[in-house]
Structures are given as structure tokens and as C-alpha cells.
Amino acid sequence: MMALGILEKEIMALVTQLAEQLTSNQYQEAYASAGALHAKLKGDVVVQLPIDTIQEIKAQLRFYYKHNEEYNNASRKLYGTGKKLESLVVN
């Protein structure tokens, strides 16, 4: 296996950090890590990692953003439900 450069080490550290945050339900923190990882992989930057690894990381980031949007939508709906229930309470 080839030695990793600075960019590759940063990418792998962000992948590890994002994985840990998601598996420990730290979703707010994960958003920042996903953004940083996305920025590292954006554009025509040459990354010295196997192409299948890079493609899979990018695919998982797309899944993350899709699921994060769904999570945020569900959170807003649950908040709305809570507010409606709150309005039904007789003081």
C-alpha cells in the first residue's frame, strides 16, 4: 500500500470522524464533518486513493445528505405536532 499524503490523511480522518459521529448519534456535529469532507473531494483535486474508495465515499456522502434532509423534515413535522398538542392543553 502506498504512503498517504497530507490530503489523503485529512480525507481519511474526516471519514473516520464522520463515521464515529453518525454511529454515536451526533448529527449536528456530523453535518460540519460532512461539509469539510465534501470540500476536500470537490472539484478536480487529485486524490491518491483508490478510485473505488473515492467513489464510495462520495456515494455515502450523497446518501448522508439525502438522509439528513429526511431527518430534518421529520424533526420539523414532529415539532409541529408538539406545538399542536401544546395548543390543545387547557390552562
ChimeraX attribute file (.defattr): number of C-alpha atoms within 10 A of each C-alpha:
attribute: neighborCount
match mode: 1-to-1
recipient: residues
	/A:1	3
	/A:2	6
	/A:3	9
	/A:4	13
	/A:5	12
	/A:6	8
	/A:7	16
	/A:8	17
	/A:9	13
	/A:10	15
	/A:11	22
	/A:12	15
	/A:13	14
	/A:14	20
	/A:15	18
	/A:16	12
	/A:17	16
	/A:18	25
	/A:19	15
	/A:20	13
	/A:21	17
	/A:22	15
	/A:23	10
	/A:24	10
	/A:25	10
	/A:26	13
	/A:27	15
	/A:28	11
	/A:29	13
	/A:30	22
	/A:31	17
	/A:32	12
	/A:33	20
	/A:34	20
	/A:35	15
	/A:36	17
	/A:37	22
	/A:38	17
	/A:39	11
	/A:40	16
	/A:41	19
	/A:42	10
	/A:43	8
	/A:44	6
	/A:45	9
	/A:46	9
	/A:47	15
	/A:48	13
	/A:49	17
	/A:50	8
	/A:51	10
	/A:52	9
	/A:53	10
	/A:54	15
	/A:55	12
	/A:56	11
	/A:57	18
	/A:58	16
	/A:59	11
	/A:60	12
	/A:61	18
	/A:62	14
	/A:63	12
	/A:64	17
	/A:65	14
	/A:66	11
	/A:67	12
	/A:68	16
	/A:69	12
	/A:70	12
	/A:71	13
	/A:72	11
	/A:73	12
	/A:74	12
	/A:75	12
	/A:76	12
	/A:77	12
	/A:78	12
	/A:79	12
	/A:80	12
	/A:81	12
	/A:82	12
	/A:83	11
	/A:84	11
	/A:85	10
	/A:86	10
	/A:87	10
	/A:88	9
	/A:89	7
	/A:90	5
	/A:91	4
